[in-house]
Amino acid sequence: MTSAILGNDLIDTLYRVKNKIGTSLLHEKLKEIESLYSDDYPQMIREAVIKEVCDMLEVRRQDVLKREPQKRHERHSMALDFICAILSEYCKFDLKEIGIIFDYSVSNISRRITYIKKLDRMNKIDIQTAVLYDEIVNNLITKKLIKKI
């Protein structure tokens, strides 16, 4: 096929979609597609996940990203665990990438993700953490920042 034929097919398809869903929704969907293919998409997703987790746990971003674990409170560690798990499971970041973001070893990141994956939803203590994690994930899915697995 020539590029002219492909161009006409694309224009025809966009015209049909515009007629079906409206101009504003088509524009929104095209912006969504554009963001998926931009170079800063991984950074955008990472920042959105960090912001959502920090907002839900009511912690400051800079406290979560602090490198001094002895100065980090339990809620900050929980936020870091959640962020690592979400980036790995839902955003398909590999452990090395996550480690670079937070300046941690791959084994430390792996331990954090494993902790979240192994939360016992029947245990009284774990259930609160698990429910909070699930709520954050559902918020990110609702905002279309991550996809349901």
NUPA-980213 format. One record per residue (C-alpha): residue in one letter; z, y, x. Coordinates in steps of 0.02 Angstrom, whole numbers, plus 50000, padded with zeros to 5 digits. Each point is the difference from the previous one (the first is absolute). Layout:
# residues N
aZYX...
//
This chain:
# residues 149
m500005000050000t499665017450059s501365013050011a499145010249863i500144985449878l501824997050049g500375018649980n499235000249826d500984984349951l501615008050060i499645016249907d499574990349841t501594989850014l501085015550029y499175008649852r500374985049886v501814999250061k500205018849972n499374998349822k501174985449969i501645006650075g499735018850016t499755011850146s501835002850045l500434981550007l498424996350100h500475013950122e501764992850016k499324982550034l498785006550131k501425009150087e501004983849999i498544990750079e499765013750129s501834998950052l499854981150022y498635002350129s500705014950093d500704998350175d501715006449948y500234987449857p501264989050095q501025015450047m499935006449821i500614983349931r501364998850132e500645017449960a499954996749812v501014983950021i501285008750112k500175014449877e500204988649849v501324989250084c500965015150065d499955008449830m500594984449908l501414996550122e500435018550012v499925000450190r499175012350116r498404994450086q500585005750172d501614989749982v499014984349961l498815002750145k501415003650124r499954988350148e501904999350024p500534985349890q501855003250031k499815016749909r499034992649855h500964996049841e499754984449895r498885009149876h498885006150141s499834982250068m499594993949825a498655013349985l499264994650167d500044981749944f499115004649837i498685010550087c499624986350127a499874986849863i498875010649889l498855005250142s499844981850054e499864991549831y499065012649894c499095011150124k499524986150123f500675009150154d500314987550139l501694998850084k499395008650157e499375015149900i501665001449909g500944998150164i499015014550074i500385011149850f501884997450017d500084996550187y500734982649974s499544983150070v498964988049898s501504988249989n501095013949927i498675004349870s499774981549960r501884998049974r500035014749879i498544993349899t500734982449995y501655007049936i499135008249853k498924984849961k501524988649999l501075010449881d500864987949882r499715006749826m501424989049936n501315006850121k501035014749932i499875009850162d498144996850030i499505003249819q500365018850013t498935001550156a498634989349925v499955010049838l499905016350097y498604993150110d499044993849848e500205017049916i499305009050151v498534987950009n499655002349814n500045019050020l498734998950142i498904988549895t500135011849850k499495014650111k498544989350061l500565001650181i500104981150021k499264985549905k500954986249913i499914983650093
//
